[in-house]
């Protein structure tokens, strides 16, 4: 069997058919016809190609090769195989023919999808291109807008530059002027006026009819020049230039004022508004600070609030600019007025500023500001807060220098000033320094020029502002305070009002004659704080004006504890006081004292005894008599104190004796101080007085041995011998250079020496005389020893040995410096016999008081003396007005027995260090030593500072 190969072509269908068309193939028939039906799949598109046509023809011819095969030639299996092969071939051919179609179909689909995607992307691209085009259009417009905006910015920058030139130029000028103004302190250090000030307008109702400010509508206010030199750590006080809390000043002659100071004030006003920091000075912008706080005094005159201050400053600046515009004949704009001229500003003469202000002629504190000097030597004007907080130490130092320059005394520790002033100009300097160094505890001032009303007004203001507590006004030795007849009442009323102002507790008026006559009753005001009133000029109690004066004192000083008046008519004054005062207010001092005992004084005493009932109960007011007069008690404790300083005829002693005899005057204590006169009348009087009735207690101080004769000492020996108790017997020796005076020392070997309790040496003690001074057996009762040496810069070695020996005297061990044979250079004539009485001597009485005043000892001598002191027996030690310094104070504290927290039997109660060199020591170091001493002796009283107004520590 030869296989029939049938060439297959794509798209050719192989079909097997039977002979009889439409019948099934019968495997048993003898003939089977295979027909190849060759048809082109693309009939609608006939080929025009010759090659293709040839191929098709050849394929047809081959198709016709198929012959009619008889069934006999093919076996059944073959026929089946042929059928299957034909079927397979046909299927393969069909598959092959369909593959390109499928491929082509897929490619078409892919191409279609790609084209669709491309179209979509292209459409999107077109949309984006349109957007880009729109954005380009917007960008072009934006660039155009930017160019326009940039052009506008440039124009605005130009406008801003022009504006800055208008505003920053003045500020730059202000900075320059501020620097110049602050550095100007080097040239204005002699200026007596503050240099920074502004103006602020009055309320709106004072504007003109057009609502504009007028030149007479402003008030001037000063600025406090506080800077870094016033900074206080942790303090609440601002340290920036600010308004002074002062009511300000009305401007007189405003037109002339603004012509002279307008440009200068404009600079300060701009500075005040915009603020600046330059050369250590800080001025915050007005909008950043609370200007109104604490300005209560300013608010009394202008409507100063947080809402109005800005407008007020702007109005003031506008007014000043308009003033300058008119001054330049209207040239320029309001914003540019005067800055060219301002840049060349000539600083006005500030010394004439006060002439344009309504202020007292000689006011020394202007605008509530005080002139201070910085450590660099610059002058600044600051308010009271900054002055007190930062400059009090400098002010105190300056006050001391000014007082010293005027030959006065300034005691820093106690704040006391003693000064005499020759003119109102010098007085102004002292007042200014006092106010800055306040408070002043005590002021003693002598006015040595013809004072005016303004002088006294300024003085009273200064005393009030300086918080003076104790004031004493005295006249000059050559010129008393003189007042004009037309202004007399005004002058005097000022002193009366002074008593009710401030913190004055003690007022002493001297050197003002007829003051009591010129004061009207309407001048008096209540003085609650005043305790002491002293008036030195003599008064006439019988005069009506004097009675009114005394009534004013007693009626308006409810707390009066001491009243000191001077009169030659004692009886009238006593009667006047007795009539005026009621019993609850009346207290009588039982020491009868006079410095000139004569017949007139005795007559006055006789009158007093007639007017006042005598009892023997207690020395105080006990009730009222039927006549309504106070009853004064004069008993055995009543003292007769005789301060004898002038010679009088001996007849007055007879009057005193008759007074004592007639009225049974119970003189218990006789206290006599004799000085600088012939002592015999008083010595004889006391001798006769004690012979009539011996006093129970005798206190006798004899001062001025030059006038005490041998006969006087004989009288005194008898007086001393008669007294039952000699509470105090003191002799004051001075001027011992004369041999006659040295000879009187021997009278101390008798009763006087044995009962002597107080011994005082004053002045230079000659070296040869020192060995003759008193020894152990002559001074058994000595309790007080005082040595005053005011003439020598430093004392001699012999004198130092003597006072050291006296300091060593103690109970049971009174060692002597020299023996009785030391009197070999003194007359050996024994003292006269004296009358004696029975009295007991308390042998070995320890020394209680030791005073070395006005002695200039060397440091080594101070150490020797301090080591000799017996602190177990001494009760009082005084080194007043000596060279005792802080170093010696430390030595003294070290040598006092005792430790902190442990008590020893130390008797020392008082230590007087007034007017010593301790004043020159550091305050903290002094207080440290005081504290150490207080720990050892808790009850001790330390006195230092001014002896007339001492400080008792603590």
C-alpha positions in Angstrom: 0.0 0.0 0.0 1.4 3.3 -1.0 0.4 6.1 1.2 -1.3 8.8 -0.4 0.3 12.0 0.5 -1.8 14.9 0.3 -0.2 18.2 0.2 -1.7 20.4 2.8 -2.2 24.1 2.3 -3.6 26.5 4.7 -7.2 27.1 4.5 -7.7 23.7 2.5 -10.5 21.4 3.6 -10.0 17.7 3.1 -13.3 16.0 2.7 -13.9 12.2 2.1 -17.2 11.3 0.4 -18.8 8.2 -0.9 -19.7 7.6 -4.4 -23.1 8.3 -3.8 -23.2 11.8 -2.5 -24.7 12.1 0.9 -24.4 8.6 1.9 -22.4 7.2 4.7 -19.1 5.4 4.1 -19.6 1.8 3.9 -16.6 -0.1 4.8 -17.8 -3.1 2.7 -18.3 -1.2 -0.5 -15.7 -1.5 -3.1 -15.1 2.1 -3.9 -14.5 5.1 -1.8 -14.1 8.5 -3.2 -11.8 11.1 -1.4 -12.5 14.6 -2.5 -10.4 17.5 -1.8 -12.3 20.6 -1.8 -9.7 23.3 -2.2 -11.2 26.7 -1.4 -9.4 29.9 -0.5 -10.5 31.3 2.8 -10.4 34.8 1.3 -12.6 34.5 -1.7 -13.6 38.0 -1.7 -10.2 39.1 -2.5 -8.9 37.3 -5.6 -5.3 37.4 -6.1 -3.9 39.3 -8.9 -0.4 38.1 -8.5 0.8 35.7 -11.3 2.8 33.7 -8.8 -0.1 33.2 -6.5 -2.3 32.3 -9.4 0.2 29.6 -10.6 0.4 28.2 -7.2 -3.4 28.0 -6.9 -3.6 26.3 -10.2 -1.0 23.8 -9.3 -2.8 23.1 -6.1 -6.0 22.5 -8.0 -4.3 20.1 -10.4 -2.9 18.2 -7.6 -6.3 18.0 -6.0 -7.6 16.5 -9.1 -5.0 13.8 -8.8 -7.4 12.2 -6.6 -8.7 9.3 -8.5 -11.6 7.2 -8.0 -10.2 4.5 -5.9 -12.0 1.3 -5.8 -12.7 -0.3 -2.6 -10.9 -3.3 -3.7 -7.6 -1.7 -3.7 -7.8 -0.5 0.0 -8.2 -2.6 3.0 -10.6 -1.7 5.7 -7.9 -0.9 8.2 -6.3 1.2 5.6 -9.5 2.9 4.9 -9.9 3.6 8.6 -6.4 4.9 8.9 -6.8 6.9 5.8 -10.0 8.4 7.3 -8.4 9.2 10.5 -5.3 10.5 8.8 -7.5 12.6 6.6 -9.4 13.8 9.5 -6.2 14.6 11.4 -4.8 16.3 8.4 -7.9 18.3 7.9 -7.9 19.3 11.5 -4.2 20.1 11.4 -4.8 22.0 8.3 -7.7 23.8 9.8 -5.6 24.6 12.9 -2.8 25.8 10.8 -5.1 27.8 8.7 -6.8 29.3 11.8 -3.5 30.2 13.7 -2.6 33.1 11.6 -6.1 34.3 11.8 -6.0 34.0 15.6 -2.6 35.7 15.6 -3.8 38.4 13.4 -7.0 38.8 15.5 -4.8 39.1 18.6 -2.5 41.6 17.0 -5.5 43.6 15.8 -6.9 43.6 19.3 -3.6 44.6 20.8 -3.1 47.3 18.3 -6.6 48.5 18.9 -5.9 48.6 22.7 -2.6 50.4 22.2 -4.2 52.9 19.9 -7.0 53.4 22.3 -4.4 53.9 25.1 -2.4 56.2 22.9 -5.5 58.2 22.1 -6.3 58.4 25.8 -2.8 59.6 26.7 -2.8 62.0 23.9 -6.1 63.4 25.1 -4.7 63.6 28.6 -1.6 65.3 27.2 -3.8 67.8 25.4 -5.6 68.5 28.7 -2.3 68.9 30.5 -1.0 71.1 27.7 -4.0 73.3 28.1 -3.4 73.4 31.8 0.2 74.3 31.3 -0.8 76.9 28.9 -3.2 78.3 31.5 -0.5 78.2 34.1 1.9 79.9 31.7 -0.7 82.6 31.3 -1.1 82.8 35.1 2.7 82.9 35.5 3.0 85.7 33.1 0.3 87.5 34.9 2.0 86.7 38.2 5.3 88.0 37.0 3.6 91.1 35.8 1.9 91.4 39.2 5.3 90.8 40.9 6.9 93.5 38.9 4.1 95.8 39.8 4.3 94.7 43.5 8.1 95.1 43.5 7.6 98.6 42.1 5.1 99.3 44.8 7.5 97.9 47.4 10.3 100.1 46.1 7.9 103.1 46.3 7.0 102.1 49.8 10.6 101.6 50.7 11.3 105.0 49.4 8.4 106.4 51.4 9.6 104.5 54.5 13.1 105.8 53.9 11.6 109.3 53.7 9.6 108.6 56.8 12.6 107.2 58.6 14.5 110.2 57.7 11.7 112.3 59.2 11.5 110.3 62.4 14.8 108.5 62.9 16.8 111.6 62.2 15.4 113.4 65.2 15.9 110.3 67.3 19.5 110.1 66.1 19.8 113.8 67.0 18.2 113.1 70.3 20.8 110.4 70.9 23.6 112.7 70.1 22.0 115.4 72.3 21.5 112.9 75.1 25.2 111.8 74.9 26.2 115.5 74.9 23.8 116.2 77.7 25.0 113.4 79.9 28.6 114.2 79.2 27.7 117.8 79.9 27.8 117.0 83.6 31.5 117.5 83.5 30.8 121.2 82.6 27.7 121.6 84.7 29.1 120.3 88.0 28.7 123.8 89.5 25.0 124.0 88.4 22.6 124.3 91.2 19.5 123.2 89.2 18.4 119.9 87.6 18.9 119.7 83.9 16.2 117.3 82.6 12.7 118.6 82.5 9.5 118.4 80.4 6.3 120.3 80.0 2.7 118.9 80.3 -0.5 120.8 79.6 -3.3 121.7 81.9 -6.8 120.3 81.4 -8.6 121.0 78.1 -10.9 123.7 79.4 -7.9 126.1 79.4 -7.4 125.9 75.6 -8.2 128.8 73.4 -11.4 129.2 71.3 -9.9 127.1 68.5 -9.0 124.2 70.8 -5.3 124.9 70.6 -2.9 124.9 73.4 -1.5 128.2 74.5 1.9 129.0 75.9 0.6 129.7 79.4 -1.2 126.4 79.7 1.9 124.3 80.5 3.5 123.2 83.8 7.1 122.2 84.1 8.2 118.9 85.6 11.7 117.6 86.3 13.0 114.2 85.6 15.1 112.0 88.0 18.5 111.2 86.5 18.7 107.7 88.0 21.1 105.4 86.1 23.3 102.4 86.8 24.9 104.3 89.7 21.6 104.1 91.5 21.0 100.4 91.0 20.2 98.4 94.1 20.3 94.7 94.1 16.9 93.2 94.9 15.3 96.6 95.1 11.9 97.6 93.9 12.8 101.1 92.9 13.1 101.5 89.1 16.5 102.6 87.9 15.4 104.4 84.7 15.1 108.1 84.1 11.5 109.0 85.2 9.2 111.8 86.3 9.8 113.1 89.8 6.8 113.0 92.0 6.5 116.7 92.5 3.7 119.1 91.8 5.8 120.9 89.2 6.0 124.6 88.6 3.9 127.2 86.8 5.8 128.9 84.0 6.0 132.7 84.2 6.8 134.7 81.1 5.9 131.7 78.9 6.7 133.4 75.6 10.2 134.2 76.6 10.6 130.9 78.3 9.7 128.9 75.1 11.9 131.1 73.0 14.9 130.3 75.2 14.2 126.7 76.1 11.8 125.4 73.4 14.3 123.4 71.3 16.0 122.0 74.4 12.6 120.9 75.9 11.6 119.4 72.5 14.7 117.2 72.6 13.9 115.9 76.1 10.2 115.4 75.1 11.2 113.3 72.2 13.5 111.4 74.4 10.8 110.9 77.0 8.3 109.6 74.3 10.5 107.3 72.2 12.9 106.2 74.9 16.6 105.6 74.4 19.6 103.7 75.9 22.8 105.6 75.7 25.9 106.1 77.9 24.4 104.0 80.7 21.2 105.9 80.8 17.9 104.1 80.2 14.7 105.8 79.1 12.0 103.2 78.2 9.5 104.2 75.5 6.5 105.9 77.0 4.2 103.0 75.9 6.2 100.4 77.8 6.2 102.0 81.3 3.6 103.0 83.8 4.4 106.7 84.2 1.3 107.3 86.4 2.3 105.0 89.3 3.2 106.9 92.4 2.7 110.4 90.8 0.0 111.5 93.2 1.5 115.0 93.6 1.4 115.6 89.9 -2.2 114.4 89.6 -3.3 117.3 91.9 -2.5 119.7 89.1 -3.0 117.8 85.8 -5.2 114.9 84.6 -2.4 112.4 84.5 -3.6 108.9 83.8 -2.5 105.9 81.7 -5.0 107.0 79.0 -4.0 110.7 78.9 -0.3 110.7 79.3 0.4 109.7 75.7 -1.9 112.4 74.3 -0.5 115.0 76.7 3.1 114.3 75.6 2.1 114.3 71.9 0.3 117.6 72.4 3.3 119.1 74.1 5.6 117.9 71.3 3.2 119.3 68.6 3.0 122.6 70.4 6.8 122.9 70.6 7.1 122.0 66.9 4.5 124.6 66.0 6.5 127.1 68.1 9.6 126.3 66.1 7.7 126.5 62.8 6.5 130.0 63.6 10.1 130.8 64.7 11.3 129.8 61.2 8.5 131.9 59.5 6.5 128.9 58.5 9.1 127.2 56.4 9.1 123.4 56.3 6.5 120.9 57.3 5.3 120.2 60.7 7.2 116.9 60.7 10.4 118.5 59.7 10.3 121.6 61.8 13.5 122.7 63.4 15.6 119.5 63.1 18.3 121.2 61.2 18.4 123.8 63.8 18.0 121.1 66.5 21.1 119.4 65.2 23.1 122.5 66.1 21.2 123.0 69.3 22.9 125.4 71.7 22.3 124.3 75.3 20.6 127.1 77.2 21.9 128.6 80.3 20.1 126.5 82.9 21.2 128.8 85.7 18.4 131.3 84.7 15.7 128.6 84.6 14.5 129.3 88.1 13.7 132.9 87.1 11.0 131.6 84.8 9.4 129.4 87.4 7.0 130.4 90.2 9.1 129.1 93.1 10.5 130.5 96.3 13.6 132.6 95.7 16.0 130.5 97.6 14.5 127.0 97.5 17.4 124.6 97.7 15.5 121.4 96.7 13.9 122.0 93.2 11.4 119.5 91.8 11.8 117.1 94.7 15.3 116.3 93.4 18.6 116.2 95.3 22.0 116.8 93.9 24.4 113.9 94.4 28.0 113.3 93.2 28.8 109.9 91.7 32.0 108.1 92.4 33.3 109.4 89.0 32.7 112.9 90.3 29.6 113.6 88.1 26.7 115.6 89.4 23.3 114.0 89.1 19.8 115.1 90.3 17.8 112.2 91.7 14.6 111.8 93.6 14.3 111.1 97.3 14.1 107.3 96.8 17.3 107.1 94.8 19.0 109.6 97.0 18.2 107.8 100.2 18.8 104.3 98.9 22.1 104.8 97.2 23.7 108.0 98.3 23.1 108.4 102.0 26.6 107.4 102.9 28.1 109.8 100.4 25.6 112.4 101.6 26.7 111.9 105.2 30.3 112.2 104.3 29.6 115.4 102.3 27.6 116.8 105.2 30.6 116.2 107.5 32.9 118.0 105.1 30.6 121.0 104.8 30.1 121.3 108.5 33.8 121.0 109.1 34.4 123.7 106.5 32.1 126.0 108.4 34.1 125.2 111.6 31.3 123.1 113.0 31.1 119.7 114.6 29.4 116.7 113.0 28.9 113.6 115.1 28.2 110.8 112.6 27.3 108.1 115.0 24.3 110.1 116.5 23.6 112.3 113.5 24.2 115.6 115.4 25.3 118.8 113.8 26.7 121.9 115.6 27.4 124.7 113.2 27.5 128.4 112.9 26.6 129.9 109.5 27.7 133.3 108.3 25.4 133.8 105.3 22.3 132.5 103.6 24.4 131.0 100.8 26.4 128.8 103.1 23.3 127.9 105.0 21.7 126.7 101.8 24.7 124.3 101.3 24.3 122.9 104.8 20.5 122.6 104.4 21.0 120.7 101.1 23.5 118.3 102.7 21.3 117.8 105.8 18.3 116.8 103.7 20.3 114.3 101.7 21.9 112.8 104.9 18.6 112.6 106.8 17.5 111.9 109.4 19.4 114.4 111.6 18.9 113.7 115.3 20.1 117.0 116.6 20.8 120.4 115.0 22.4 123.3 116.9 22.7 126.2 114.6 23.8 129.8 115.0 22.6 132.2 112.3 25.1 135.0 111.9 23.4 137.2 109.4 20.3 139.3 109.2 17.7 136.8 108.3 14.7 137.4 106.0 11.4 135.7 105.8 12.7 133.6 102.9 15.7 132.5 104.9 13.6 131.3 107.8 11.0 129.6 105.5 13.8 127.7 103.7 15.3 126.8 107.1 12.0 125.4 108.5 11.5 123.4 105.3 15.0 121.9 105.6 14.5 121.0 109.3 11.2 119.3 108.4 12.6 117.4 105.5 15.8 116.4 107.4 13.6 114.9 110.2 15.4 116.8 112.9 14.4 115.7 116.4 16.3 118.1 118.6 16.6 121.7 117.4 18.5 124.5 119.1 18.7 127.9 117.4 21.2 130.3 119.0 22.5 133.7 118.0 26.0 134.5 116.8 28.4 135.9 119.4 28.6 139.1 117.4 25.2 139.2 115.7 21.8 138.1 116.9 18.9 137.1 114.6 17.4 140.4 113.4 13.9 140.6 112.0 12.2 143.3 110.1 9.6 145.3 112.0 7.1 144.7 109.3 7.7 141.0 109.2 8.3 140.3 112.8 5.1 138.4 113.4 5.7 136.3 110.3 9.2 135.4 111.4 8.1 134.4 114.9 5.1 132.4 113.7 7.5 130.4 111.5 9.3 129.2 114.7 6.0 128.3 116.4 4.8 126.4 113.4 8.1 124.6 113.3 7.3 123.0 116.6 4.2 121.3 115.1 5.9 120.1 111.9 8.1 117.1 111.3 9.5 115.1 114.2 10.9 117.8 116.5 10.8 116.6 120.1 12.9 119.3 121.7 13.0 123.0 120.6 15.4 125.5 122.1 15.1 129.1 120.9 17.9 131.6 121.7 19.2 134.9 120.4 15.7 136.2 119.4 14.9 139.1 121.7 11.3 140.0 122.4 10.2 136.8 120.7 7.6 136.2 123.4 6.1 139.7 122.8 5.7 139.3 119.0 4.1 135.9 118.8 0.3 136.2 118.4 -2.1 133.7 120.0 -3.3 132.7 116.5 0.2 131.6 115.6 0.2 128.6 117.9 -0.7 125.1 116.7 -0.9 121.9 118.6 2.5 120.1 118.9 1.8 116.5 119.9 5.4 115.3 119.6 7.1 118.2 121.4 8.4 117.3 124.9 10.9 120.0 125.7 10.7 123.7 125.1 13.4 126.1 126.1 13.5 129.9 125.6 16.8 131.6 126.5 16.0 135.4 126.4 14.8 136.9 129.6 11.0 137.4 129.8 8.8 139.6 131.9 6.0 137.5 133.4 4.0 140.6 134.2 3.7 141.6 130.5 0.5 140.8 128.7 2.3 139.4 125.6 4.5 137.2 127.8 1.4 135.8 129.5 -0.1 135.1 126.1 3.2 133.5 125.1 3.2 131.2 128.2 -0.4 130.3 127.7 0.3 129.4 124.1 3.1 127.0 125.3 1.0 125.3 128.0 -2.2 125.1 125.9 -0.7 123.8 122.7 2.0 121.4 123.9 0.1 118.7 125.7 3.1 116.4 126.1 5.4 119.0 127.5 7.7 117.4 130.0 10.3 120.2 130.5 9.8 124.0 130.2 12.9 126.2 130.6 12.4 130.0 130.8 14.7 132.8 132.0 13.5 135.7 134.1 14.7 138.1 136.7 11.2 138.1 138.3 11.0 134.7 139.8 8.0 135.5 142.0 5.9 136.6 139.1 6.8 133.6 137.0 6.0 131.2 139.8 2.7 132.9 140.4 1.9 132.9 136.7 2.7 129.2 136.4 0.8 128.3 139.5 -2.3 130.1 138.3 -2.1 128.7 134.8 -1.4 125.0 135.5 -3.9 122.6 137.2 -2.7 120.2 139.8 -2.6 117.1 137.5 -0.2 118.9 135.2 2.0 120.6 137.8 5.3 119.1 139.0 7.8 121.1 140.9 11.5 120.3 140.8 12.7 120.3 144.4 16.2 121.4 143.6 16.3 125.2 144.1 19.0 126.5 141.8 20.5 129.9 141.0 23.7 130.9 139.3 23.8 134.3 141.0 22.8 134.3 144.7 22.0 137.8 145.7 19.4 139.7 147.7 17.0 139.6 144.8 17.2 135.8 144.6 16.7 135.5 148.4 13.6 137.8 148.1 12.3 135.6 145.4 12.7 132.5 147.5 10.9 134.3 150.4 8.0 135.0 148.0 8.0 131.3 146.8 7.8 130.1 150.4 5.0 132.4 151.1 3.0 131.3 148.1 3.6 127.6 148.5 2.7 125.7 151.6 5.5 123.7 153.3 4.9 120.2 154.5 7.2 117.3 155.5 5.7 114.4 153.5 7.2 113.8 150.1 8.9 115.9 147.5 6.0 116.0 145.0 2.6 117.5 144.5 0.2 116.3 147.2 -2.9 118.3 146.7 -4.5 121.8 146.4 -4.8 124.3 149.2 -7.9 126.5 149.8 -6.4 129.1 147.6 -6.2 126.6 144.7 -2.4 126.8 144.5 -0.3 123.7 144.2 1.3 122.4 147.4 5.0 121.8 147.1 6.7 119.6 149.6 10.1 120.6 150.9 11.4 118.1 153.3 14.7 116.6 154.5 15.4 115.4 151.0 15.0 118.9 149.6 18.3 120.1 148.1 19.8 123.6 148.4 21.9 123.8 145.3 24.2 126.8 145.1 25.9 127.3 141.8 28.1 130.3 142.6 29.7 132.1 139.7 29.6 135.8 140.7 30.7 137.8 143.6 28.0 139.4 145.8 28.2 141.4 149.0 28.3 139.3 152.2 24.9 140.7 153.2 23.0 138.1 151.1 24.3 135.3 153.3 22.5 136.9 156.2 19.3 136.9 154.2 19.7 133.2 153.4 20.3 132.5 157.1 17.2 134.5 158.1 15.2 132.7 155.4 16.3 129.4 156.8 15.5 130.4 160.3 12.1 132.1 159.7 10.5 129.5 157.5 12.2 126.5 159.1 13.6 125.6 155.7 14.5 121.9 156.2 17.7 121.8 154.2 18.6 118.2 154.1 21.1 118.2 151.3 23.5 121.0 150.7 24.9 121.0 147.2 27.4 123.8 146.6 29.4 124.3 143.4 31.7 127.3 143.9 33.6 128.7 140.9 35.7 131.8 140.0 34.8 134.1 142.9 35.8 134.9 146.4 34.6 131.8 148.2 34.6 133.3 151.7 31.0 134.6 151.9 29.6 131.2 151.0 32.0 129.3 153.1 31.1 131.4 156.1 27.4 131.1 155.3 27.7 127.3 155.3 29.7 127.3 158.4 27.1 129.3 160.3 24.2 127.4 158.7 25.5 124.0 159.7 26.3 125.3 163.2 22.6 126.2 163.6 21.5 122.8 162.4 23.8 120.2 161.1 22.6 118.8 157.8 21.9 115.1 157.6 23.5 114.8 154.1 26.1 117.0 152.8 27.1 117.4 149.1 29.8 119.9 148.6 31.6 120.5 145.3 34.3 123.2 145.3 35.5 124.2 141.9 38.1 126.8 141.2 40.8 126.5 143.9 42.4 129.7 142.7 39.8 131.7 144.7 39.6 129.4 147.7 41.7 130.8 150.5 43.1 129.1 153.5 40.4 130.6 155.6 37.7 129.2 153.2 39.2 125.7 153.6 39.0 126.1 157.4 35.3 126.9 157.2 34.8 123.8 154.9 36.6 121.5 157.3 34.2 122.5 160.1 31.2 122.0 157.7 32.4 118.6 156.7 33.0 117.6 160.3 29.5 118.5 161.3 27.6 116.5 158.7 26.3 113.2 159.8 26.7 111.7 156.3 28.9 113.1 153.6 27.2 111.7 150.5 29.5 113.6 148.2 32.5 115.7 148.9 34.3 116.8 145.8 37.1 119.2 145.2 38.0 120.3 141.7 41.6 121.3 141.4 42.9 123.4 138.5 45.8 125.6 137.6 48.2 123.9 140.0 51.2 125.4 138.4 51.1 128.2 141.1 52.9 127.2 144.3 50.2 128.8 146.3 47.7 126.4 144.8 49.9 123.4 145.4 50.2 124.3 149.0 46.4 123.9 149.4 46.8 120.2 148.7 47.9 119.8 152.3 44.5 120.6 153.6 43.3 117.3 152.2 45.3 115.6 155.0 42.6 116.5 157.5 38.8 115.9 157.7 38.3 116.9 154.0 40.8 114.3 152.8 39.4 111.6 155.0 35.8 112.2 153.8 36.6 113.1 150.2 34.5 111.1 147.8 35.3 112.8 144.5 38.6 114.2 143.3 38.9 116.1 140.0 42.1 117.4 138.4 41.8 119.7 135.4 44.5 121.1 133.2 48.2 120.6 133.1 49.6 119.1 136.3 53.3 120.1 136.9 55.7 117.2 137.2 57.1 118.3 140.6 53.6 118.5 141.9 52.6 114.9 141.0 54.5 113.2 143.8 52.6 115.4 146.3 49.3 114.1 145.1 47.0 112.1 147.4 48.0 108.7 148.7 46.3 105.7 150.3 45.9 106.9 153.9 44.5 110.3 152.8 41.7 109.1 150.5 40.0 106.2 152.2 36.5 107.2 151.1 37.3 108.2 147.5 34.7 106.8 145.1 35.2 108.9 142.1 38.4 110.0 140.3 38.4 112.3 137.3 41.3 113.7 135.4 40.8 116.2 132.6 43.7 117.4 130.5 42.6 119.6 127.6 45.8 121.5 126.9 48.4 118.9 126.1 48.6 116.7 122.9 50.0 113.9 125.1 50.4 113.6 128.8 53.6 113.0 130.7 55.0 109.7 132.0 54.7 110.8 135.6 51.0 111.7 135.1 50.3 108.3 133.4 51.9 106.5 136.4 49.7 108.4 138.8 46.4 107.8 137.0 47.4 104.1 136.6 48.0 103.9 140.3 44.6 105.5 141.0 42.9 103.0 138.7 44.5 100.2 140.7 42.8 101.2 143.9 40.3 98.6 145.1 38.7 97.3 148.2 41.3 96.2 150.8 44.2 96.9 148.5 44.7 100.6 147.9 48.4 100.7 147.0 50.0 104.2 147.0 52.1 105.6 144.4 54.2 107.6 146.8 54.5 107.8 150.6 53.7 110.7 152.9 57.3 111.9 152.5 56.5 112.8 148.9 55.3 116.1 150.2 58.8 117.3 150.8 58.4 120.0 148.1 55.2 121.3 149.7 54.9 123.5 152.8 55.0 121.2 155.8 52.8 123.5 157.9 50.2 121.3 159.5 46.6 122.0 158.8 44.7 123.9 161.5 42.8 122.0 164.1 39.2 121.5 163.1 36.1 120.7 165.0 35.2 117.1 164.8 32.1 115.0 165.5 31.3 111.4 165.9 31.2 109.7 162.5 32.4 106.4 161.3 34.9 106.0 158.4 34.2 103.2 156.1 37.8 102.4 155.5 38.7 100.8 152.2 35.7 102.0 150.2 36.5 100.8 146.6 36.7 103.2 143.7 33.4 103.3 141.8 33.9 105.9 139.1 37.0 106.4 137.0 37.1 109.1 134.4 40.0 110.0 132.2 38.5 112.7 129.9 40.3 114.8 127.3 43.6 112.8 127.7 45.7 111.9 124.8 47.5 108.7 125.7 49.8 106.7 123.5 48.5 103.2 122.6 51.0 101.5 124.9 49.9 103.7 127.8 46.2 102.8 127.1 47.1 99.1 127.4 48.9 99.7 130.7 45.9 101.7 132.1 43.3 99.2 130.9 45.2 96.3 132.6 45.3 98.3 135.9 41.5 98.8 136.0 39.6 96.8 138.6 36.5 95.7 136.8 35.3 93.8 139.9 34.7 97.1 141.8 34.4 99.8 139.2 30.9 100.8 138.3 31.5 103.5 135.8 34.3 104.2 133.4 34.6 107.3 131.2 37.1 108.0 128.4 35.2 110.9 127.0 36.8 113.2 124.4 40.1 111.2 124.5 42.3 109.2 122.1 40.6 106.0 123.2 40.1 104.1 119.9 38.6 100.9 118.5 41.9 99.1 119.1 41.8 100.0 122.8 38.1 99.0 123.0 39.2 95.5 121.9 41.9 95.4 124.6 39.4 96.5 127.2 36.9 93.8 126.2 39.6 91.2 126.3 40.7 92.1 129.8 37.2 92.0 131.3 36.8 88.7 133.1 34.1 86.4 131.9 33.1 84.3 129.0 30.0 84.3 126.9 27.2 82.5 128.7 29.0 82.6 132.1 28.4 85.4 134.6 31.2 86.8 136.8 31.0 89.3 139.6 31.7 92.3 137.4 30.4 95.6 138.8 30.8 97.7 135.7 27.5 99.3 134.8 28.4 102.2 132.5 31.1 102.8 129.9 31.2 106.4 128.5 32.9 106.6 125.1 31.4 109.9 123.8 33.6 112.0 121.6 36.4 109.5 121.4 38.5 108.3 118.5 36.1 105.3 118.2 34.1 107.7 115.9 36.8 107.1 113.3 36.5 103.3 113.4 34.4 101.1 111.3 30.8 101.0 112.5 30.5 97.2 112.1 33.7 96.6 114.0 32.6 98.9 116.8 29.2 97.1 117.1 31.0 93.8 117.1 33.1 94.9 120.1 30.0 96.3 121.8 28.3 92.9 121.3 31.2 91.0 122.8 31.2 93.4 125.8 27.4 92.9 126.2 27.8 89.2 126.3 30.3 89.5 129.2 28.3 92.1 131.1 24.7 91.9 130.0 23.6 94.9 132.2 26.2 97.3 131.0 25.2 100.6 129.5 27.5 101.8 126.7 27.3 105.5 125.9 28.8 106.9 122.8 28.4 109.7 120.2 27.6 113.2 121.3 28.0 113.9 125.0 25.1 116.4 124.9 22.8 114.0 123.2 24.4 110.6 123.7 23.4 107.2 122.3 22.8 104.5 124.8 23.6 101.1 123.3 21.8 98.9 122.8 
